[in-house]
Amino acid sequence: MVEKVFAVSGSVITGNLEQLGEIAEALKREEQILVVTGAGDLKEYIYASGEYGNQGEQDLVGIAATRLNARTLMTALEAYPDVPETAEEIRVAASTGMDVVMGGLTPGHSTDAVAAIAAEILDADLFIATSIDGVYDRNPEDSDANFLEEVTVGELKDIISGNNEAGKHELIDSTALEIIERSSIKTKVFEASLENLEQPENCEGSKIVSKP
């Protein structure tokens, strides 16, 4: 039974291919998990296609990129030997008792939204492993930015408003937040270091709560 769903930034995979085995080892645990990977450096393909295609076509390129990262991690994790491509396939893969790795599902949905869908379907906790250490009340590069140990869905919607272009979901998008809110999914955002992936419950990060 899947108890934890991880949304792992694609940059963790594409930027650290020489550490693929260590990443997989950090994710492995006694209980079954599901991992959703982003596009990472493969976003360049999304941007390149944008010169010729529309938003939907860019999303399809992005989904292919996330699935390539998923299949790459899958080999190191020795997980279920296929990448789920529909919500229905999530249940089938999870029913095997093996770890599951997947990428995007539907145009217009970020991989965080896909991870939220998977957590909702499987009644699991959601851990969003990204390139920053949590949620801030504004751009974390701003010297006045404040780290938020806990943030409501409403507050986070205000922080990330307008962030809905293909390949542009740097933190989390509104679709993912709607899913987290409607099912009260226990969610944490944290930096994707090996140590944090091993112990996501205990590392520094930001908890997303549905209500104040």
Buried (B, 14 or more C-beta within 10 A) or exposed (E): EBBBBBBBBBBBBBEBEEBBEEBBBBBBBEEBBBBBBBBBBBBEBBBEBBEEBEEEBBBBBBBBBBBBBBBBBBEBBEBBEBBBBEBEBBBEBBEEEBBBBBBBBBBEBBBBBBBBBBBBBBEBBBBBBBBBBBBBBEEBEEEEEEBBEEBBBEBBBEBBEEBBEBBEBBBBBBBBBBBBBEBEBBBBBBBBEBEBBBEBEEBEBBBBBBEE
